[in-house]
Amino acid sequence: MHRAQQSRLPLVKFFADPQLQVARSLRIFLLVLVRARGRRAFVLTHVRECSLSMALQRVYALQARLQAKLENACGAYGAFWVTGGWWRCVPVLVAAALAASLIAGMSQLTVQQDVNKLWVLEGTQLENDRAFYESRFGGLDRTTSLVISNTEREANSLTPEQLRALHGVSSQLLSPSSVAPGPQVKVLMDVQPSGVNTTPALAFQNDFSVQLQVPSLLRPGVSFPITDLNFLSYAYQQITQCLADNNALRDVSDPAQPLEPLAEKWGISEFPTVRNSPLDCYREGSFDYPADLKELDRVARSVYYAKNNLYADVGINTSETYETCKQPLLVYFTTLFTFQGYPPAQAAELGAQFVYGATDLQTDQFATWGYSWRPRFDDMTEEDLLLHLQEAMQNAANESVTPLDCSIGGASCCLSWNAFAVDFETFIGDLRYNNQGALEYVGFLRSGFIGANSNEEAFAMRVATLFGATTEAERQALVLDWESNVISYFLPMHERAQSTDFAPGRIYADSLLNFYTTKSSDDVAEEGNRVPVGLIVASYAVMTVYTSLSFLNYSRPVGWRNVVYSRLVVAWCGLVSVALATLCGFGVLSWANVAISPVGINLAPFLSLGVGLDDIFVVAGGLIESGNLQNTPEERMRAVMRAAGPSVMLTTFANMSAFFIASSVRIPALYSFCYQIGTTLGFNLIFLFLFFVPCCAADCLRVQARMQDLFLWSCVKLDPETIPDELEAKKTSPFSLGRFASDVLGPKILLRSVWSKLAVLGVTLAFLVPIIVLGALRSQSGLPLSEVALEGSYQAAYVTIQEQYFTGYVSWLVTENVTFQDPQVQTAMLQQQLAIEMSKHASDQPSLRQTSWFSNSTASFLGSVNLPMGMNVDTPADSNSYYESFFQWTQTAGTGFENDIWCYNSSAEMSSDDGNGLNSVPCVQYSFATLETKLGGTRQQFIQSGLTETEYFVDAINSARDAASQTNVDGNRAFVYGYIYEFWEQYVDIYATLYQVVGFSLLGVSIVTALLMMSAWCAFLVVLLCLVITLELYGISTLVGIRVNAVSITNYAISIGMAVEFTAHYTHAFRTQPDGNRTDRAVRALGIMLAPATNGMASTILALFPLLGSEFEFIRRYYFGMLFTMVMLAYLNGMILLPVVMSLVGPPCVKSLEPKEHSGDDASDGASDCPERAVHGGVDDIAETDESLSTVCPN
C-alpha cells in the first residue's frame, strides 16, 4: 500500500486489534530510535518485532482453540440430555440430594443481631481495646433515657411543668412501687433432670443499674467496729453525737434550732444508681436518695459548720468543740493500732492519720453530698431556672469553683449526688441564647440511667443473690426482660394514650415523652433482621406472572403453534432452579456456622432471584433462537449450550469472584453477605446445568413431538399438522426486541455512522464527568440510626432528637496494666490527661480532669495525697507509699470511683478471671493485713461533644487516639474507647474500604473474564464498563443523599456483578460473531442480546419491586433505590454504550483467529506469516506488514 493511500485511511482504521497495535507502536518507536544507527540495526530490530507479531498470532490461535473447546464441551453437555440413556437421571438425583441436604441445614440458621459485631471492621486495634475493656469493666454500659419536651416545639422546656413531668417518669422508673414498670420477672432458679424450675421475683431499675459498692468502712454497725470494720461511719456518727451533746449541731438554715445526731450504728447501706439528669440541679433530684444518705444529708453541712466555726456569725462558737470531739476517737484508734503490734509512737501516728481522714476529710466530703443545699425548681420561675442553669454551666467550666463553693458558698451548681461534675451536653439539648448572651431557651431535658452490662462483676453478684441468675445467659435474659418491660410501660406515655398522665387534659398534657433503652437499638436490628416472608412471596408471585408471560408465544394468528411454542413449564422450572439455589445459599452458611447478616436476609432472596433469572433468560433465549424444526433436539440443545453455556459460566464466575474477593474486607455484615450471594450464584449455575438444562432438553423433545405446553389453549381445535418452524412463527409476532435491535436500534440509531457513535460517547462523558465530580464533592459517610429506625416508631422519634441535640458522648481513657506507682508513669498519665483535653471535640463541661480518679481536685487520688500537704495536685505520689495511700483513698474520697479502677491479687481468692491470668479483687477494701493488691487497669471518663456528622466523629476518634498514643511513653500504655469507637470505627477508613471492595471486585472480574474469554482486551473492556457503571451509581447515590457505609459499599460490589450481567453476555456474543466488520458484529450481537437483557432487566426490577412495600424507609432507599438504579445503569450502558465501544475498539472475532491449515511444521508456518521483504524493506514495507497483521477480521 502506498503512502498516498495510507494517508487517506479513515480514523477508524487506527482502532485495529489493540494487542497488534502494541506491536505496531513498538516497532515504529524502535525504528525512530535506531534509524541513525544504520540499516543493520533496523533490520535486526524489525526481525525481532516480526517475531513478536508471530508470537501474538500464535496466542490468538491458542485463544481460538481454547474457546472452541469450551463451546464444544458446553454443546456436548446440552446434547447429552437428549441422547443419553437412563443414567441421565443420576445428575438430577445428585442435584436433588444436594439441595435437600443443604436446605435441611437451614434448621441451624443463625442471624447476627449484635450491632457491635455487624458493622465493626475486624482485625483492628479496636478488637484488642474492646477485649481489654470488657475484661476489666464488663463492657459498655447499657442505658435507659427519658426525654421531656414541650408540646409546643418552640416553647421553652426548662419550666417547672416540664421538670415535674421529668421528675414523675424518672421516679416511676427508679422507685420500687406498684407503679414501676415490670413488677415481676421470671428468672431461672434451678435446673433438674425433670425440668426447669422458675420462680417470680420483683425487679426494679435499681437492680439493673450501675451502683457503687459501699465499702465496709462506711456500712452500718452490727456489733463492734473492730468486727464490722465500719470505722468511718462509726467515727462520723460519734462526731455528730458529741457535737449534739455539746449543743454544737445546729440547723444551718436556722442555727437556733438544734439537730438530732445520727442514730447509733448508723452507716450507709447502699449508694444511689448512677444517672445523669437535669434534676440533679435541684433539690427534687433526691427522689431516689437512700434513707441512710438522707440522714447524712440532714446533718452533714451542720458538722462542716461546726468544724469551721461558721456559726460564729450568730453567736455560737464551735471552734474547740469539734477538736474536743476528736480526742476519744484518737485514743480509740491508737489503741487499735497498738493491739495490731505497732510500736506506740507509730501507733499514735497511724491513729492520728486515720482520725484526720475519718473526721476532717470525711466532714469536708460529706458536706458536698446530697440535695438539701440545692434550690427547689417548684419555687423558681422560668427565668430563675434559665439563669440558674446558665450560671451552673459557667461554674462547671471554672476550675476554681469547688463543690464546697456550691454546697456551702451558695454558688449555682449542677452536681451528682456525691458532688461529681455532670455532663451538661448529655442531659440538656437545643440551647438558644439571646443577643446579650443570656440563655433563653432549652428544647429538651433528658434523664439518663446507666444500666449494668451483664458481664459487669458487681451486677453479676447482685443478680445472683436477688434472682438466682448465675450464668451470663441468665443475666442477659434478665436485663432484656426488664428493658422490655420498661419499653412496654413507657410506650403508651410516648403515644399519649388516654390512660396515661400525658393524655390531653391530664397533669403532663403539656409535655412530650420520648424514651430509649439499649434494647431499643437491638430491636431495630432485630426488626431489620426479620425475614420479609411476605415480600419474598410477593416477589416470586410477580416473577411467576412475568416469566409466564415472557415465555408465552404471541404469534398471529392464534392457533396450535402458540400452544406448542409457549414454554410455561420451562419458565416455572427456571423459577424453581433459582429458588433452590437461594435456599442452598442460606443452607451452606448454616452448615458453615456463618451467621447471616441483615443485608443477606433483606436482599439476597431478591437479588438472587433477579440475577438468577438473567441466566435463565439467556439460555431460554438461545432455545427460542434455535427454533428450526428441521434441527433435531440434539442439534438444538448443542447449539443452545454452545452459545449460552460459556456466556453463563463467564458471568457467574465473574460475579462469584467479585463477591468472594470483596469478602476480604473484614466487616462482618459485608463479608457474610458476600459469602452468601457468591455461594448462591454458584448454586444458580449448578442448578441451571443440572436441573434447568434437562428441562430445556425435555422441552425440545416436546416441541419435536408437537405437543402442547401445559394445556394452554386446549380448547383450540386447529390442525396441529400445519405448525411452521418456530423461527417462522416468530416473524408473525406483533413485536420482537431482536428484530428491533437488528433492524432499527443498531444500524439506524446507535451505529449508523461515526458521528452517531461519537454522539453516544459524548453524551456518556457529559453525564459521567459531572456526576463523578458532584459525587466526590458531596459524598458523605455514615448511617444515622434515624435512617434505619422504622418511621413513626418511638426509636425513630428519640434518635432524631439525639442526633441533632444531644451531641455529647461518653468516652474513656483506659490505662492498661502498667506500673502505676512509677513516678515516670504517673507523669506520663498526667501529660496524657492534658493531651486528651486538647484533642478535637473534647468537652470542658466537664473536662477529663474534673471527672478523673487520678488527678483533679480533693476527690482525686493525687488530690488526696498532695493537697493536705500543701503540694501541687499534679505531683506524682511516692512509689514506696503509693499503694498504702491508694487504699486509704479508696476507703474515703475514692468510693465514688470504684467502677473506674480494677485491682487484682494473685494470693487472694479468685472472684473472676479476665483471661490474662489476673484474678479480680475489690479495690475498695480494708484489712490490717498487708495484701499484694495492685491496680490492673483504670479508666477516666471524658465527653466528646459537637458530634453531629460522621466527619466529626472520625475527627474525634483520630484526635483522641493520637493524643493517647503520643503520650504512651515511659512505661505508660493507654487507649481511648467508648460508644463512638464501636459504632463509628468503620468510618475512619470507610473510603479505603470502598476502594478495596470495588478494586478487588474489578480484579476478580478481570481475571475470570480474561480466562474464560481468552482475551485480555475483552477483560479490559468489560472491567472498564463495570467501573463506569459503578462511578455513575456512586454519583447518583450521593446526589440523592445515600451515604457511604457498609450497606452502600455492599451495593457497589453488587453493582459490579450486575454490570457483568449486562456487559459480559454482550461481549461474548460480539466476540463469537463469525464474520463481518466490527459494526456489523456489534449490530448482530445487539440483536441477539437485547431481548434477554431486557428480560433480565425487567425480571430483576420486578423481583426487587416488592421491597417498596417494606415499612422501613432504609430498605426502600438503600436496597430498592440503589439496586433499581444500578440495574437501569447496567442495562443502558450494556445495550447502548457497549455496542458503540465494540464497534470502535472491539476484539477480533474468534473465527478469524482460528489457525490456518499449513503443510509445513510450526517453524515454517511462522516464517511464512512474516513476509521476506520485510527483512530487507523500509518504512513502507513495515506499514504494509502492519496492515496485513491488523486485518484478521474486517473493520
Buried (B, 14 or more C-beta within 10 A) or exposed (E): EEEEEEEEEEEBEEBBBBBBBEBBEBBBEBBEEBEEEEEEBBBEBBEEBBEBBBEBBBBBBEBBBBBBEBBEBBBBBBBBBBBBEEEBEEBBEEBBEBBEEBBEBBEEBEBBBEBEBBBBBEEBEBEEBBEBBBBBBBBBBBBBBBBBBBBEEEEBBBBBBBBBBBBBBBBBBBBEEEEBBBBEBBBBBEEEEEEEEEEEBEBBBBBBBBBBBBBBBBBBBEEEBEEBBBBBBBBBBBBBBBBBEBEBBBBBEEBEEBBEBBEEBBBBEBBBBBBBBBBBBBBBBBBBBBEBBEBBBBBBBBBBBBBBBBBEEEEBEBEEBBEEBBEBBBEBBBEBBBEEEBEEEEBBBBBBEBBBBBBBBBBBBBBBBBBBBBBEBEEBEBEEBBBBBBBBBEBBBEBEBBBBBBBBEEBBBBBBBBBBBBBBBBBBBBBEEEEEEEBBBBBBBBBBBBBBBBBBBBBBEBBBEBBBBEEEEBBBBBBBBBBBBBBEBBBBBBEBEEEBBBBEEBEBBBBBBBBBBBBBBBBBBEBBBEBBEEBBEBBBEBBBEBBBEBBBBBBEEEBBBBBBBBBBBBBBBBBBBBBBBBBBBBBBBBBEEBBBBBBBBBBBBBBBBBBBBBBBBBBBBBBBBBBEBEBBBBBBBBBBBBBBBBBBBBBBBBBBBBBBBBBEBEBBBBBBBBBBBBBBBBBBBBBBBBBBBBBBBBBBBBBBEBEBBBEBBEEEEBEBEEBBBBEBBBEBEEEBBBBBBBEEBBBEEBBEEBEBBEBBBEEBEEEBEEBBEBBEEEBBBBBBBBBBBBEEBBBBBBBBBBBBBBBBBBBBBBBBBBBBBBBBBBBBBBBBBBBBBEBBBBBBBBBBBBBBBBBBBBBBBBBBBBBEEEEEBBBBBEBEEBBEBBBBBBBBBBBBBBBBBBBBBEEBEEBBEBEEEBBBBBBBBBEEEEBEBBBBBBBBBBBBBBBEBBEBBBBBBEBBBBBBBEBBBBEBBBBBBBBBBBBBBBBBBBEEBBEBBBEBBBBBBBBBBBBBBBBBBBBBBBBBBBBBBBBBBBBBBBEEEBBBBBBBBBBBBBBBBBBBBBBBBBBBBBBBBEEBBBBBBBBBBBBBBBBBBBBBBBBBBBBBBBBEBBEBBBBBBBBBBBBBBBBBBBBBBBBBBBBBBBBBBBBBBBBBBBBEEEEEEEEEBBEEBBBEEBEEBEEEBBBBBBBBBBBBBBB
